[in-house]
């Protein structure tokens, strides 16, 4: 009994040692900065001097700031790429799931943008969108179409960023769907075929419900990621685009914090953005719970 008790205590100490690193990492690099930024949202902190408590002043100014509303609109608008990417990725996954020759090659080709540096890809697309010698306009010239200066036009800068974001994340979403499709029991399709169901009905009543958990995961993670879009905007449109038409909320937060040294104001915006992401994510979970199904 004594030996067992000693062994148990030894294992317990090692267990605490192993979990100490991630717990300390969370406390130091996540929880403490979060609490500090929440307090900072109620101050006039400039990042260097003393933090003077000013109450709700930052939030009052925030909800009267036209650039905040514009950047929020830009952020939500660019999330239109999420459903586009999901549909394209599902179609690609369905095609690759049919066992066509060269499937593994196509998987690699589609996944290369996912593992590539976002900054490098942004520079590549910035060149491709150039109005004078960009690859996109050169391609359009083949059909007699004169392309615009994509990143310097208020009407095309957001669609241009959406296209790039969809292309960047297509391979990752496609692989998730491909894994989900391969886990669907073939007996389901065989039973549906015996009942006289065509390919469209099999897709609607079997495939879509079976890949629903993956779709839910993709939507939630993409909304969280889309609300924090920054690098591609900072690289491709470093001033926020023409008439601030490509600036995201995070880009505006970064400008206020490190351009204007208004870290208190930036913290208030970050807090509002965090609440927005939390509410949208919570809504998604509630919708998913209502539409869930049981195989039994």
Backbone as a ProteinNet text record, in pm:
[ID]
protein_1_A
[PRIMARY]
XXXXXXXXXXXXXXXXXXXXXXXXXXXXXXXXXXXXXXXXXXXXXXXXXXXXXXXXXXXXXXXXXXXXXXXXXXXXXXXXXXXXXXXXXXXXXXXXXXXXXXXXXXXXXXXXXXXXXXXXXXXXXXXXXXXXXXXXXXXXXXXXXXXXXXXXXXXXXXXXXXXXXXXXXXXXXXXXXXXXXXXXXXXXXXXXXXXXXXXXXXXXXXXXXXXXXXXXXXXXXXXXXXXXXXXXXXXXXXXXXXXXXXXXXXXXXXXXXXXXXXXXXXXXXXXXXXXXXXXXXXXXXXXXXXXXXXXX
[TERTIARY]
82.5	0	86	195.6	287.4	353.9	395.1	461.1	366.2	242.8	142.6	118.1	107.1	84.3	201.4	320.7	439.3	444.8	412.9	411.2	306.9	191.4	84	127.8	193.2	238.7	344.6	432.2	535.7	472.8	378.4	310.4	233	176.3	101.1	192.5	311	407.2	449.6	475.8	512.8	397.2	276.8	159.5	148.4	165.4	161.8	273.9	388.2	501.9	471.4	407.2	375.5	269.9	171.9	66.2	104.9	216	257.5	290.5	360	403.1	285.2	187.1	74.3	-9.9	-24.5	-103.1	-34	96.9	172.6	172	184.8	180.6	48.2	-61.3	-193.7	-206.6	-159.6	-170.8	-88.8	37	129.3	96.2	64.3	49	-95.9	-191.8	-331.9	-416	-426.5	-517.2	-473.1	-345	-295.3	-306.2	-261.6	-280.5	-427.9	-514.8	-658.4	-711.7	-681.9	-728.5	-668.6	-542.6	-474.8	-539.5	-575.1	-636.8	-779	-849.4	-984.3	-976.6	-880.3	-862.5	-818.7	-728.3	-679.8	-788.8	-897.2	-1007.4	-1077.8	-1058.9	-1123	-1023	-910.1	-806.9	-767.6	-684.4	-631.8	-486.8	-451.7	-314.5	-261	-137.3	-72.9	37.7	49.8	149.4	279.6	300.7	426.5	404.6	310	287.1	195.3	144.7	57.7	-81.4	-148.7	-283.5	-382.7	-450.1	-548	-688.5	-759.3	-895.1	-989.1	-1060.7	-1152.2	-1293.8	-1319.8	-1453.9	-1490.8	-1609.2	-1663	-1632.8	-1540.7	-1512.4	-1468.9	-1383.3	-1337.7	-1453.8	-1547.5	-1662	-1758	-1772	-1855.2	-1797.1	-1665.6	-1599.8	-1604.3	-1594.3	-1592.5	-1721.5	-1834.1	-1963.1	-2003.3	-1916.7	-1935.1	-1828.6	-1745.7	-1632.5	-1675.4	-1682.4	-1726	-1626.9	-1499.1	-1400.4	-1416.3	-1462.5	-1488.6	-1602.6	-1709.8	-1822.9	-1783.3	-1701.1	-1657.6	-1569.9	-1478.7	-1391.3	-1470.7	-1572.8	-1658.7	-1737.6	-1788.9	-1860.2	-1768.3	-1646.4	-1549.8	-1521.8	-1507.2	-1477.8	-1591.8	-1715	-1831.4	-1848.3	-1825.8	-1838.3	-1740.5	-1616.8	-1516.5	-1543.7	-1633.5	-1674.3	-1765.7	-1807.6	-1884.8	-1804.2	-1673.5	-1588.6	-1604.1	-1659.9	-1674.3	-1768.9	-1894.8	-1981.9	-1930.2	-1865.4	-1808.3	-1701.9	-1612.9	-1507.1	-1561.8	-1667.3	-1726.5	-1785	-1859.5	-1921.4	-1814.8	-1713.9	-1608.1	-1530.5	-1499.9	-1424.2	-1503.1	-1633.4	-1716.9	-1724.8	-1737	-1740.7	-1609	-1497.2	-1367	-1351.1	-1395.7	-1386.5	-1470.8	-1588.8	-1674.2	-1607.2	-1539.3	-1470	-1352.2	-1273.2	-1156.2	-1195.2	-1315.2	-1360.7	-1405	-1412.8	-1457.4	-1344	-1224.7	-1112.4	-1055.8	-1056.9	-1001.9	-849.3	-784.7	-638.1	-574.7	-466	-393.9	-454.1	-537.7	-603.5	-501.7	-399.3	-298.5	-223.4	-197.8	-129.3	-214.1	-344.2	-434.5	-444.9	-444.1	-448.7	-329.4	-212.3	-89.4	-95.5	-138.1	-143.2	-239.5	-354.3	-453.2	-409.4	-324.1	-285.2	-160.9	-85.9	36	8.1	-98.4	-124.1	-149.7	-204.1	-237.5	-111.2	-7.4	115.7	215.6	180.9	271.1	256.2	359.9	358.5	250.5	167.5	59.8	115.4	224.9	287.1	338.8	404.2	456.4	343.8	236.6	122	56.2	50.9	-7.4	73.6	206.2	292	270.7	256.9	232.1	102.1	-5.1	-133.5	-135.2	-58.8	-47.7	9.6	109.6	165.7	64.7	-6.8	-103.3	-217.6	-251.5	-362.5	-318.4	-190.7	-142.7	-217.7	-260.6	-341.4	-266.4	-133.1	-55.5	1.9	62.9	129.5	90.4	-14.9	-56.4	-104.4	-85.4	-121.9	-272.4	-352	-498.1	-543.8	-494.6	-534.6	-477.2	-359.8	-304.8	-392.5	-445.2	-536.2	-665.8	-719.2	-842.6	-822.1	-700	-668.9	-682.9	-662	-676.4	-818.1	-914.9	-1055.9	-1106.1	-1012.1	-1048.3	-1109.1	-1086.2	-1141.2	-1030.7	-1057	-959.3	-987	-897.3	-916.7	-884.1	-942.9	-917.6	-788.8	-754.6	-646.8	-710.8	-709.2	-792.5	-780.6	-660.6	-639.8	-649.2	-669	-680.3	-817.9	-912.3	-1048.8	-1143.5	-1228.9	-1318.6	-1415.2	-1449.4	-1545.3	-1485.2	-1352.5	-1289.8	-1194.8	-1157.1	-1055.1	-1105.4	-1229.3	-1281.4	-1303.1	-1365.5	-1374.5	-1238.3	-1137.6	-1002.7	-947.2	-967.9	-920.7	-998.2	-1127.1	-1208.6	-1158.3	-1129.6	-1079.8	-949.2	-859.9	-732.7	-752.5	-841.7	-865.9	-928.7	-1021.5	-1083.5	-979	-895.1	-788.1	-692.1	-660.5	-565.4	-618.9	-746.9	-800.6	-871.8	-876.6	-953.2	-901.4	-769.7	-711.4	-739.8	-734	-759.2	-903.5	-997.4	-1139	-1170.3	-1109.4	-1132.3	-1088.2	-971.4	-922.5	-1011.9	-1065.5	-1158.8	-1283.3	-1335.9	-1454.4	-1423.1	-1304.9	-1266.6	-1259.1	-1202.5	-1196.8	-1336.8	-1425.7	-1563.1	-1637.6	-1616.8	-1684.1	-1638.2	-1510.6	-1457.6	-1501.7	-1553.7	-1601.3	-1750.7	-1819.4	-1961.7	-1974.8	-2049.3	-2064.7	-2125.5	-2065.4	-2116.6	-2252.9	-2282.3	-2410.6	-2528	-2504.5	-2610.5	-2649.9	-2549.2	-2575.3	-2635.9	-2591.1	-2645.2	-2792.1	-2826.1	-2966.3	-3051.7	-2997.2	-3070.8	-3092.8	-2992.7	-3004.6	-3112.3	-3119.2	-3222.8	-3362.7	-3371.2	-3500.2	-3536.2	-3447.1	-3475.7	-3429	-3345.6	-3295	-3188.2	-3197.1	-3095.3	-2975.4	-2876.5	-2753.1	-2779.4	-2872.1	-2901.7	-2966.7	-3062.3	-3128.3	-3031.5	-2941.8	-2841.5	-2750.6	-2715.1	-2630.4	-2703.4	-2830.5	-2906.5	-2942.5	-2979.6	-3029.9	-2926.6	-2813.6	-2710.5	-2580.7	-2525.7	-2394.5	-2395	-2487.8	-2490.5	-2511.2	-2607.9	-2621.3	-2498.7	-2433.3	-2319.4	-2195.6	-2182.9	-2066.7	-2101.3	-2219.7	-2262.3	-2168.7	-2118.5	-2024.6	-1900.5	-1850.1	-1733.8	-1771.1	-1889	-1935.6	-1947.1	-2000.6	-2013.5	-1876.3	-1781.7	-1645.8	-1583.7	-1601.5	-1542.9	-1604.5	-1736.2	-1803.4	-1756.2	-1752	-1712.6	-1568.8	-1477.1	-1335.8	-1311.5	-1384.1	-1366.5	-1421.2	-1531.3	-1584.6	-1487.2	-1433	-1334.6	-1211.5	-1162.6	-1045.4	-1075.3	-1195.1	-1232.2	-1247.3	-1293.4	-1307.9	-1172.6	-1068.1	-933.7	-840.9	-895.4	-813	-727.2	-597.6	-506.8	-389.5	-315.4	-187.7	-203.8	-298.6	-314.5	-353.2	-431.3	-469.1	-348.9	-271.9	-155.2	-49.7	-38.5	61.1	9.8	-112.7	-165.3	-219.5	-279.6	-331.6	-286.8	-160.2	-104.4	-168	-242.8	-310	-458.9	-500.9	-642.7	-723.9	-654.9	-724.1	-780.6	-832.4	-891.4	-1014	-1015.3	-1125.8	-1149.6	-1043.6	-1047.4	-1142.2	-1152.3	-1251.4	-1205.9	-1081	-1036.1	-990.6	-995.9	-948.9	-1042.6	-986.5	-1064.7	-1061	-1138.2	-1139.8	-1002.2	-939.9	-808.2	-704.4	-716	-625.3	-642.4	-766.8	-793.6	-743.1	-760.8	-708	-556.8	-491.9	-345	-300.4	-371.9	-336.1	-348.9	-458.6	-480.7	-378.5	-345.1	-255.7	-111.8	-62.6	80.1	112.2	8.4	29.6	3	-107.1	-145.6	-118.9	-68.1	-38.2	-160.1	-276.3	-398.9	-434.7	-354.1	-373.7	-500.4	-539.9	-664.5	-783.8	-785	-893.1	-890.8	-771.9	-757.6	-804.6	-776.7	-821.8	-974.3	-1037.6	-1184	-1239.7	-1178.7	-1221.9	-1200.3	-1086.4	-1057.4	-1159.3	-1201.5	-1301	-1435.6	-1474.7	-1600.4	-1592.8	-1479.2	-1460.9	-1468.1	-1405.1	-1409.4	-1551.5	-1630.2	-1769.5	-1850.5	-1822.3	-1890.5	-1862.1	-1735.9	-1698.8	-1764.9	-1765.4	-1825.3	-1974.8	-2045.7	-2190.7	-2221.4	-2148.3	-2171.7	-2142.4	-2034.1	-1999.5	-2105.6	-2154.3	-2258.9	-2386.1	-2421.7	-2539.3	-2521.4	-2401	-2372.8	-2389	-2341.8	-2355.5	-2502.6	-2580.8	-2723.1	-2795.9	-2764	-2825.7	-2787.6	-2661	-2613.9	-2684.4	-2709.7	-2779.2	-2922.3	-2989.9	-3127.8	-3136.5	-3033.7	-3037.2	-2959.9	-2917.7	-2840.8	-2930.3	-2866.9	-2942.4	-2864.1	-2935.7	-2876.4	-2889.5	-2778.3	-2780	-2864.4	-2878.2	-2956.8	-3105.9
-120.4	0	125.5	120.1	233.4	258.6	147.3	158.5	215.6	167.5	216.7	365.8	407.2	547.6	634.7	585.8	660.2	669.6	559	558	655.6	654.7	744.8	890.8	923.5	1061.7	1100.8	1005.5	1032.5	1059.4	975	994.3	1126.1	1159.7	1284.9	1405.3	1401.6	1511.1	1524.7	1410.4	1414.6	1466.4	1428.5	1476.2	1628.1	1682.1	1827.3	1895.4	1829.7	1885.5	1895.8	1791.7	1790.7	1894.4	1913.8	2010.4	2152.5	2169.2	2302.8	2393.1	2337.5	2419.8	2480.8	2400.2	2462.4	2554.3	2518.9	2603.4	2737.8	2734.4	2859.1	2939.7	2869.9	2938.4	3009.6	2942.4	3004.3	3125.6	3111.3	3221.4	3341.9	3315.9	3425.7	3491.7	3409.5	3463.3	3480.3	3437.3	3451.1	3520.3	3460	3512.3	3648.6	3660.9	3788.2	3901.5	3881.2	3987.5	4021.2	3917.2	3942.5	4033	4000.7	4082.4	4222.5	4230.2	4359.4	4446.4	4383.6	4459.6	4502	4417.8	4456.2	4581	4582.1	4701.8	4820.6	4792.4	4899.3	4964.5	4890	4945.3	5059.2	5068.9	5174.2	5283	5288.8	5388.1	5463.9	5565.7	5642	5603.8	5480.1	5432.4	5449.7	5500.3	5516.8	5413.9	5317.5	5212.2	5242.1	5366.7	5407	5471.1	5562.5	5636.3	5564.7	5640.8	5585.7	5559	5456.7	5421.3	5495.6	5596.2	5674.4	5623.9	5588.1	5533.9	5643.6	5617.9	5717.7	5661.6	5546.7	5489.3	5441.1	5477.3	5429.5	5524.7	5616.7	5717.5	5655	5553.1	5486.9	5424.6	5365.3	5300.7	5403.7	5517.5	5625.1	5675.2	5695.9	5740.6	5633.1	5508.2	5396.5	5389	5400.9	5387.9	5514.8	5615	5733.7	5743.3	5640.6	5639	5577.4	5657.5	5607.4	5506.1	5519.4	5424.9	5287.5	5284	5155.4	5083.6	5155.2	5094.5	5050.5	5131.1	5096.4	4972.1	4964.5	4847.7	4723	4739.3	4626.2	4578.5	4673.3	4637.3	4563.4	4613.8	4548.4	4405.3	4388.1	4255.8	4158.4	4201.8	4115.6	4087.1	4188	4169.8	4064.5	4069.4	3974	3831.6	3817.5	3683.8	3615.7	3689.5	3626.4	3516.1	3522.5	3418.1	3284.2	3284.3	3159	3062.1	3102.4	3007.1	2970.5	3065.8	3035.5	2927.3	2943.2	2844.7	2708.7	2707.4	2579.9	2504.7	2574.8	2510	2456	2537.2	2493.4	2375.2	2382.2	2274.7	2144	2152.9	2031.8	1970.7	2055	2003.7	1935.5	1995.6	1935.1	1803.4	1801.6	1679.2	1568.2	1601.7	1501.5	1445.9	1535.3	1489.9	1399.3	1437.6	1358.1	1228.4	1225	1104.4	994.8	1027.6	929.4	837.8	859.6	771.2	791.8	916	944.6	936.6	907.9	900.3	1034.2	1027.6	1147.7	1217.6	1148	1209.8	1263.6	1185.1	1228.1	1351.7	1360	1476.8	1601.6	1588.1	1702.4	1746.2	1651.3	1686.3	1772.5	1731.8	1807	1947	1955.5	2083.9	2180.3	2129.6	2215.5	2254.7	2173.4	2199.9	2288.8	2304.4	2386.7	2529.4	2598.3	2734.5	2738.8	2630.5	2628.4	2636	2563.9	2558.5	2666.9	2746.3	2853	2975.7	3056.7	3177.8	3273.3	3321.5	3413.3	3544.6	3592.1	3716.3	3699.5	3584.9	3559	3548.5	3480.4	3466.5	3602	3684.8	3818.6	3902.7	3892.1	3964.6	3912.9	3781.1	3720.1	3769.8	3771.4	3817.5	3969	4041.3	4186.2	4213.8	4134.4	4147.6	4102.2	3993.7	3940.9	4039.3	4118.1	4212.9	4349.1	4366.3	4495.1	4534.4	4661.9	4706.6	4716.8	4728.2	4747.6	4617.1	4537.7	4416.4	4291.6	4297.9	4184	4065.6	3946.2	3823.5	3814.7	3864.1	3857.3	3938.2	4060.9	4144.6	4094.2	4033	3973.2	3858.4	3781.8	3673	3728.7	3835.9	3896.1	3956.9	4006.2	4063.7	3960.8	3834.3	3728.7	3721.7	3766.5	3764.9	3904.3	3996.9	4132.2	4214	4172.6	4243.4	4324.8	4452.5	4538.5	4536	4475.6	4462.9	4590.1	4609.5	4730.1	4716.5	4822	4816.3	4765.6	4635.7	4567.8	4623.5	4647.1	4687.4	4837.7	4913.6	5059.2	5108.6	5017.1	5050.3	5008.2	5099.3	5068.3	4955.3	4938.2	4835.2	4697	4689.4	4559.7	4512	4598.2	4559.1	4449.9	4459.5	4354.5	4222.5	4222	4095.6	4034.1	4118.1	4067	3995.7	4054	3991.3	3863.3	3862.5	3742.7	3628	3656	3552.7	3493.5	3580.5	3532.8	3446.6	3489.1	3414.2	3278.1	3273.5	3145.9	3051.8	3103.3	3022.2	2969.7	3054	3015.3	2902	2907.3	2808.8	2691.2	2689.6	2586.1	2445.5	2428.8	2296.1	2237.7	2321.6	2274.9	2228.4	2311.5	2276.3	2152.5	2143	2027.7	1898.3	1899.4	1778.4	1737.6	1833.9	1801.7	1734.1	1787.5	1727.6	1590.1	1577.1	1448.8	1340.4	1375.6	1280.1	1244.6	1344.6	1318.6	1229.7	1255.3	1174.7	1029.3	1008.6	872.1	795	867	799.4	765.1	808.9	777.1	630.4	548.4	407	390.9	308.2	285.8	217.6	148.7	80.2	178.2	303	404.3	431.8	447.9	475.9	354.5	236	113.8	96.7	126.1	117	221	342.4	448.4	412.5	350.1	309.7	203.2	109.4	5.5	64.6	174.7	242.4	333	341.2	420.5	564.1	597.6	735.2	761	876.1	912.5	977.7	1018	1074.5	1203.4	1287.1	1414.5	1392.2	1298.6	1270.7	1207.3	1120.9	1060.8	1167.1	1264.1	1374	1457.4	1488	1577.5	1512.5	1384.7	1319.3	1233.3	1206.4	1125.3	1203.3	1252.4	1317	1443.2	1534.1	1660.5	1640.9	1559.9	1539.6	1474.2	1381.9	1311.5	1399.6	1500.6	1590.9	1717.1	1719.9	1838.8	1875.9	1779.8	1818.7	1889.9	1844.1	1909.5	2049.2	2061.9	2193.2	2290.8	2242.5	2326.5	2372.4	2280	2314.7	2418.2	2398.9	2490.7	2629.7	2636.2	2766.3	2841.8	2772.7	2838.3	2888.2	2801.6	2840.7	2949.2	2943.5	3045.8	3181.1	3180.6	3307.6	3369.4	3286.5	3336.6	3390	3312.9	3357.4	3478	3480	3591.8	3721.9	3713.6	3834.4	3892.4	3811.8	3856	3874	3885.2	3900.1	4026.3	4010.2	4124.6	4121.4	4010.5	4006.5	4042.6	3980.2	4006.4	4150.7	4210	4350.5	4441.1	4411.6	4493	4487.7	4372	4357.1	4413.2	4377.7	4412.6	4555.1	4601.8	4739.6	4803.7	4842.4	4889.4	5015.8	5089.9	5210	5185	5061.1	5029.9	5037.3	5048.2	5051.1	5187.9	5205.7	5335.3	5364.8	5484.4	5528.1	5430.6	5366.6	5273.8	5156.9	5116.9	5017.2	4873	4850.6	4713.3	4691.8	4796.5	4785.5	4698.8	4600.9	4517.5	4577.4	4519.6	4568.9	4552.7	4436.6	4412.5	4508.3	4537.4	4634.1	4771.9	4811.5	4940.6	4942	4830.6	4818.3	4835	4768.5	4776.4	4919.6	4988.8	5127.3	5217.2	5201.7	5284.4	5253.1	5126.4	5086.5	5124.1	5088.3	5103.1	5216	5274.8	5390.4	5520.1	5520.6	5641.2	5631	5515.5	5490.9	5514.6	5473.4	5479	5336.8	5280.6	5141.4	5120.9	5220.6	5209.8	5200.4	5286.9	5286.4	5156.5	5112.2	4986.9	4867.2	4870.6	4763.5	4759.1	4875.2	4880.5	4817.8	4847.7	4787.2	4636.7	4593.2	4450.6	4378.7	4444.2	4385.3	4371	4471.6	4466	4357.2	4347	4242.7	4104.2	4088.3	3960.4	3920.2	4017	3990	3953.8	4021	3991	3847.5	3807	3670.4	3569.1	3599.1	3507.8	3490.4	3599.5	3592.3	3514.6	3544.3	3473.3	3324.7	3290.8	3150.2	3080.7	3150	3093	3066.1	3157.6	3138.6	3015.6	3000.1	2883.4	2753.5	2750.3	2630.5	2601.2	2704.8	2684.9	2632.3	2686.8	2639.1	2494.6	2461.9	2324.9	2226.2	2268.1	2180.9	2152.1	2252.6	2234.8	2142.9	2149.2	2072.3	1941.9	1902.5	1779.3	1658	1545.7	1423.2	1306.6	1196.3	1076.3	960.7	893.5	781.3	664.8	653.1	544.3	565.7
0	0	0	75.4	83.4	-51.3	-116.4	-247.1	-351.1	-348.5	-442.5	-422	-299.1	-267	-312.9	-294.1	-337.7	-489.4	-556.7	-703.1	-755.8	-689.7	-730.8	-718.4	-605.6	-585.7	-687.7	-721.9	-822.5	-958.6	-996.5	-1124.3	-1126.3	-1012.9	-1004.1	-1023.4	-965.4	-982.1	-1127.8	-1192.7	-1334.4	-1420.3	-1381.1	-1456	-1446.9	-1325.1	-1307.7	-1385.8	-1393.3	-1466	-1615.3	-1667	-1810.2	-1847.1	-1759.8	-1792.4	-1754.1	-1682.5	-1638.5	-1756.4	-1857	-1970.9	-2046.4	-2091.1	-2161.3	-2073.1	-1944.9	-1855.5	-1834.5	-1808.8	-1792.6	-1921.8	-2035.8	-2165.2	-2185.9	-2148.1	-2160.4	-2068.5	-1945.2	-1849.3	-1892.2	-1935.3	-1967	-2100.4	-2201.8	-2337.8	-2382.3	-2301.8	-2341.6	-2234.4	-2117.5	-2015.4	-1961.4	-1924.2	-1869.9	-1972.7	-2098.7	-2198.3	-2221.9	-2216.8	-2234.9	-2125.2	-2001.5	-1889.2	-1894.2	-1935.2	-1944.7	-2052.6	-2166.1	-2275.4	-2239.3	-2161.5	-2116.7	-2028.9	-1937	-1854.1	-1940.3	-2036.7	-2123.6	-2206	-2234.2	-2312.6	-2240.5	-2109.1	-2030.7	-1989.9	-2061.3	-2031.1	-2158.3	-2140.6	-2255	-2283.9	-2257.4	-2268.3	-2409.8	-2419	-2549.2	-2571.9	-2481.5	-2497.3	-2427.4	-2387.2	-2324	-2187.4	-2181.5	-2057.3	-1961.1	-1866.6	-1762.8	-1819.6	-1764.6	-1806	-1716.7	-1773.3	-1697.9	-1727.1	-1622.8	-1639	-1687.9	-1799.1	-1856.3	-1874.2	-1814.2	-1821	-1959.8	-2004	-2132.7	-2247.7	-2228	-2329.7	-2462.2	-2456.8	-2580.1	-2655.8	-2583.8	-2648.5	-2707.3	-2641.7	-2696.5	-2828.6	-2828.5	-2951.4	-3059.2	-3015.9	-3109.6	-3189.9	-3121.5	-3189.7	-3264	-3261.8	-3344.5	-3453.1	-3462.5	-3555.5	-3688.7	-3793.7	-3924.1	-3982.1	-3948.5	-3999.4	-3934.6	-3810	-3746	-3817	-3846.6	-3916.2	-4057.2	-4120.9	-4256.7	-4255.3	-4160.1	-4151.2	-4111.9	-4027.7	-3991.5	-4113.6	-4192.1	-4315.2	-4411.5	-4427.1	-4516.7	-4470.6	-4339.8	-4284	-4312.2	-4288	-4310.7	-4459.1	-4543.1	-4687.7	-4738.4	-4687.7	-4734.2	-4685.5	-4585.5	-4542.4	-4643.7	-4748.6	-4855	-4923.5	-4907	-4964	-4893.7	-4771.5	-4696	-4766.1	-4798.7	-4869.9	-5008.3	-5075.4	-5207.7	-5196	-5098.4	-5077.1	-5037.8	-4955.1	-4911.9	-5030.2	-5115.9	-5232.6	-5327.7	-5358.4	-5450	-5392	-5263	-5198.2	-5197.6	-5172.6	-5172.4	-5311.9	-5413.2	-5550.8	-5588	-5549.9	-5576.3	-5501.3	-5375.2	-5295.8	-5357	-5407.2	-5472.5	-5597.2	-5672.3	-5793	-5758.6	-5658.5	-5621.3	-5551.2	-5494.4	-5425.3	-5521.4	-5648.3	-5747.9	-5794.3	-5739	-5771.7	-5910.7	-5958.5	-6090.6	-6086.4	-6199.7	-6202.6	-6162.7	-6087.4	-6046.9	-5927.3	-5850.1	-5733.9	-5634.1	-5604.3	-5506.4	-5553.6	-5683.7	-5739.8	-5722.8	-5751.6	-5737.1	-5591	-5498.7	-5356.4	-5318.8	-5364.7	-5334	-5394.4	-5522.1	-5591	-5522	-5480.7	-5414.9	-5274.2	-5212.2	-5073.9	-5063.1	-5171.9	-5168.4	-5119.3	-5167.1	-5115.5	-4965.2	-4909.1	-4766.9	-4681.3	-4723.8	-4644.4	-4683.8	-4784.7	-4828.8	-4737.9	-4734.1	-4652.3	-4701.3	-4608.4	-4645.4	-4699	-4641.6	-4689.4	-4831.8	-4859.2	-4993.5	-5095.1	-5057.8	-5147.6	-5172.7	-5069.5	-5085.3	-5183.4	-5175.5	-5270.1	-5412.4	-5426	-5556.4	-5617	-5536.7	-5587.7	-5609.5	-5532.1	-5554.6	-5693.1	-5730.2	-5864.6	-5970.1	-5944.4	-6040.8	-6066.3	-5964.3	-5977.3	-6031.2	-6060.5	-6110.1	-6237.6	-6242.7	-6355.8	-6486.9	-6484.3	-6606.2	-6661.9	-6574.6	-6622.9	-6544.7	-6467.9	-6386.5	-6469.2	-6415.2	-6485	-6508.1	-6414.9	-6428.9	-6548.8	-6562.9	-6675.3	-6807.4	-6802.3	-6924.3	-6972.6	-6878.9	-6915.3	-6974.3	-6912.2	-6964	-7102.5	-7130.2	-7261.6	-7373.7	-7340.5	-7441.6	-7495.4	-7415.9	-7457	-7493.3	-7508	-7545.9	-7433.7	-7309.2	-7193.5	-7127.7	-7108.6	-7040.7	-6891.1	-6817.1	-6672.7	-6598.1	-6481.6	-6401.1	-6319.7	-6251.5	-6153.1	-6023.9	-6006.1	-5907.7	-5766.6	-5721	-5582	-5560.6	-5668	-5656.9	-5695.8	-5700.9	-5740	-5628.1	-5583.6	-5471	-5502.4	-5629.3	-5666.3	-5684.2	-5698	-5726.2	-5616.4	-5524.3	-5426.5	-5332.5	-5287.3	-5197.3	-5270.9	-5390.4	-5464.9	-5494.2	-5520	-5546	-5423.2	-5306.6	-5182.5	-5152.7	-5184.9	-5164	-5250.9	-5377.5	-5469.3	-5417.3	-5371	-5318.6	-5194	-5103.9	-4980	-5009	-5105.6	-5143.5	-5200.3	-5288.4	-5349.4	-5243.5	-5144.4	-5040	-4952.3	-4918.4	-4825	-4889.4	-5022.1	-5092.4	-5064	-5064.6	-5046.4	-4909.5	-4806	-4669.8	-4653.5	-4700.2	-4691	-4773.5	-4890.6	-4977.6	-4910.9	-4846.4	-4780	-4663.7	-4591.6	-4483	-4538.2	-4646.2	-4707.5	-4766.5	-4823.2	-4881.5	-4774.1	-4659.5	-4548.3	-4499.7	-4495.3	-4451.8	-4550.5	-4679.2	-4782.4	-4778.6	-4752.6	-4750.1	-4626.7	-4526.6	-4405.8	-4413.3	-4519.9	-4535.3	-4578.4	-4505.9	-4542.8	-4682.4	-4764.5	-4900.2	-4898.5	-4789	-4779	-4785	-4739.8	-4744.7	-4890	-4975.1	-5116.4	-5186.3	-5148.9	-5208.2	-5173.2	-5046.9	-5005	-5076.9	-5092.6	-5162.1	-5307.8	-5369.5	-5509.6	-5526.7	-5431.3	-5435.6	-5419.7	-5346.2	-5327	-5443.4	-5543	-5662.2	-5656.2	-5560	-5549	-5654.6	-5721.4	-5819.7	-5749.9	-5827.8	-5771.9	-5695.3	-5747.4	-5681.3	-5545.3	-5539.1	-5411.6	-5311.8	-5360.7	-5271.9	-5212.7	-5298.3	-5250.1	-5145.9	-5170.9	-5084.2	-4951.2	-4955.4	-4835.4	-4762.2	-4827.2	-4761.5	-4744.3	-4855.7	-4851.3	-4765.2	-4794.7	-4721	-4570.1	-4526.3	-4381.1	-4317.7	-4391.4	-4333.6	-4320.7	-4407.3	-4398.3	-4319.2	-4260.7	-4186.8	-4071.6	-3990.8	-3883.7	-3936.3	-4052	-4112.5	-4160.7	-4219.9	-4266.5	-4149.6	-4039.1	-3919.1	-3871.1	-3864.8	-3822	-3915.4	-4045.8	-4144.3	-4131.2	-4115.4	-4104.4	-3980.2	-3867.1	-3741.8	-3749.3	-3791.9	-3798	-3902.3	-4013.9	-4117.8	-4073.9	-3999.2	-3948.3	-3849	-3760.9	-3664.4	-3736.7	-3834.6	-3911	-3997.8	-4060.7	-4147.5	-4071.7	-3947	-3865.9	-3825.8	-3837.5	-3797.8	-3918.1	-4037.9	-4158.4	-4147.7	-4175	-4159.1	-4257.1	-4260.4	-4332.7	-4479.3	-4548.8	-4691.6	-4719.3	-4628	-4645.8	-4621.7	-4519.4	-4486.9	-4596.6	-4663.5	-4770.2	-4903	-4939.4	-5071	-5077.3	-4969	-4963.6	-4832.3	-4821.6	-4693.9	-4637.4	-4718.1	-4667.2	-4640.2	-4655.1	-4635.5	-4762.2	-4876.2	-5004.5	-5037.2	-5159	-5197.6	-5112.4	-5054.8	-4968.4	-4852.8	-4809.1	-4695.2	-4721.4	-4848.5	-4888.2	-4867.5	-4826.5	-4802.1	-4658.1	-4577.1	-4438.7	-4356.5	-4287.6	-4197	-4056.7	-3966.1	-3828.3	-3764	-3785.7	-3726.5	-3785.1	-3915.5	-3978	-3913.1	-3887.2	-3824.1	-3680	-3609.8	-3472.9	-3473.4	-3567.6	-3578.7	-3608	-3696.8	-3728.3	-3605.7	-3533.8	-3415.3	-3305.7	-3290.5	-3181.6	-3210.4	-3328.8	-3356.6	-3455.2	-3514.2	-3600.3	-3526.6	-3450.6	-3376.5	-3226.4	-3182.4	-3040.6	-2951	-2999.4	-2920.8	-2877.3	-2790	-2751.9	-2669	-2592.5	-2517.8	-2611.1	-2710.9	-2810.4	-2891.4	-2928.3	-3003.1	-2919.9	-2789.7	-2700.7	-2693.8	-2695.2	-2694.2	-2820.9	-2934.7	-3060.8	-3060.3	-3006.5	-2998.8	-2911.1	-2803.6	-2714	-2784.5	-2858.6	-2935	-3041.4	-3109.1	-3210.2	-3147	-3031.9	-2962.1	-2924.3	-2876.1	-2842.3	-2966.1	-3077.2	-3203.5	-3246.8	-3242.3	-3280.3	-3187.2	-3057.3	-2959.5	-2985.4	-3011.1	-3034.2	-3161.3	-3269.3	-3395.9	-3380.6	-3311.7	-3288.9	-3205.1	-3102.7	-3016.2	-3096.5	-3184.5	-3270.4	-3358.9	-3413.1	-3497.4	-3419	-3295.9	-3213.3	-3184.1	-3157.2	-3129.8	-3253	-3369.2	-3494	-3520.1	-3494.3	-3516.2	-3423	-3298.6	-3203.3	-3249.7	-3304.1	-3349	-3471	-3555.9	-3680.5	-3672	-3552.5	-3537.4	-3558	-3594	-3614.7	-3555.1	-3536.4	-3476.1	-3574.7	-3600.2	-3694.9	-3643.1	-3510.9	-3455.1	-3477.9
[MASK]
++++++++++++++++++++++++++++++++++++++++++++++++++++++++++++++++++++++++++++++++++++++++++++++++++++++++++++++++++++++++++++++++++++++++++++++++++++++++++++++++++++++++++++++++++++++++++++++++++++++++++++++++++++++++++++++++++++++++++++++++++++++++++++++++++++++++++++++++++++++++++++++++++++++++

